[in-house]
Amino acid sequence: MKGDPRDLGFSTRAIHAGQPPDPATGAVTVPIYQTSTYVHDELGRHKGFEYARVQNPTRSALEANVAALEGGRSGHAFASGMAAISTLMTLLESGDHAVVSRNVYGGTYRLFHQVLERYGLEFSWVDASDPAHLEAALRPTTRMVYVETPTNPLMEVADIAAAAAIAHRHGAVLVVDNTFLSPYFQRPLELGADVVVHSTTKFLNGHSDSIGGVLVAAAAEHGEWFAFVQKSAGAVLSPFDSFLVLRGIKTLAVRMDRHETNTRRVVEFLTGHPKVRSVLYPGLAGHPGHAVQTRQASGFGALVSFDLGGYEAAKTMLDRLRVMSLAESLGGVETLISHPATMTHASVPREMRDALGLSEGMVRISVGLEDADDLVSDLEQSLA
Ligand SMILES: Cc1ncc(COP(=O)(O)O)c(C=O)c1O
């Protein structure tokens, strides 16, 4: 395509933003610039690329692309979602406090609690589904409010606009981990957030074959700081992984639509099954976050949790599956099913899991793109 796709629709931007045809050859796909360094034209003059930790054209294309999809000023790509979050947290200094939604990804909890507290950062863990809890946790030293919405596996929904208003009144930044819905369904910066985090490992890449992360910032000063830490700490996304994520994003819109159609079939089946005690999915009208999510997102996503009443019942069901893969992670074309208490959230202490309602009988599905009939049959036979 010719020109700037920024004013065009989501799918057009997903396919074209940040990816003009290769200037040297006209290649429609951004090449994998597998190089560590770049020749200078003469002393003091180069083409904008000096050393690949600092800039790489394949990575730059991905960074521009995700920034365009989230409506941000800048994007920065890292070697994993956790590397992106580690970089993000350098916005804070010793003595600063952050208010965090209480059931963030277990690895985020581990980083904040077991690593960053050693460096003098302080955290309060709150149920972010009620903005009043965020407000009540603010301290004079609060510099950041950090939410995932919906959370995994409990599917708590935070009101992003309300959280932004609370954070900003207090002079703090609002960070939203938008991994689960992707910018196709939810764009936190448009709702007032300052920074969006993604594990590109999930829906953005979408094919379970790459680990990566991205930070998208609304303000120039945040983008400049992330670029500085990216080159200083060096946890950059490789050219090949940048290529994979760019390629995955081209089909993000069609994948997310199909993910959600399949999820609706799975949810319908689970809610009618006698062995299933409860189903957590924000798309259900009775879900406490349904109204907020309907307002702030254009879809409900592909993650659903349900409770089978105990560890043994969950184990029996999980061990019998034939189509769904028992594995950590989510957002791939294949349906991934997991037992949060012993897998993704094993690093969250038992008492905290109990307090959250993250039970031993809970199972979480990331619904993939297989035929919905096969997914429902697999659940049927495994629960029989
Ligand atoms: C919501 C969320 N954020 C961040 C991460 C960390 O991403 P990565 O595994 O790419 O480091 C994960 C991983 O599961 C996640 O689910």
PDBQT file of the ligand as one rigid body, heavy atoms in Angstrom, charges set to zero:
ROOT
HETATM    1  C1  LIG A 401      -1.190 -11.221  31.126  1.00  0.00    +0.000 C 
HETATM    2  C2  LIG A 401       0.223 -11.617  30.980  1.00  0.00    +0.000 A 
HETATM    3  N1  LIG A 401       1.168 -10.665  31.037  1.00  0.00    +0.000 NA
HETATM    4  C3  LIG A 401       2.470 -10.972  30.931  1.00  0.00    +0.000 A 
HETATM    5  C4  LIG A 401       2.890 -12.277  30.764  1.00  0.00    +0.000 A 
HETATM    6  C5  LIG A 401       4.354 -12.571  30.663  1.00  0.00    +0.000 C 
HETATM    7  O1  LIG A 401       4.680 -12.765  29.332  1.00  0.00    +0.000 OA
HETATM    8  P1  LIG A 401       5.892 -13.699  28.821  1.00  0.00    +0.000 P 
HETATM    9  O2  LIG A 401       5.535 -15.099  29.199  1.00  0.00    +0.000 OA
HETATM   10  O3  LIG A 401       5.921 -13.436  27.368  1.00  0.00    +0.000 OA
HETATM   11  O4  LIG A 401       7.105 -13.244  29.523  1.00  0.00    +0.000 OA
HETATM   12  C6  LIG A 401       1.954 -13.295  30.683  1.00  0.00    +0.000 A 
HETATM   13  C7  LIG A 401       2.382 -14.690  30.484  1.00  0.00    +0.000 C 
HETATM   14  O5  LIG A 401       1.602 -15.621  30.596  1.00  0.00    +0.000 OA
HETATM   15  C8  LIG A 401       0.577 -12.965  30.805  1.00  0.00    +0.000 A 
HETATM   16  O6  LIG A 401      -0.367 -13.907  30.762  1.00  0.00    +0.000 OA
ENDROOT
TORSDOF 0
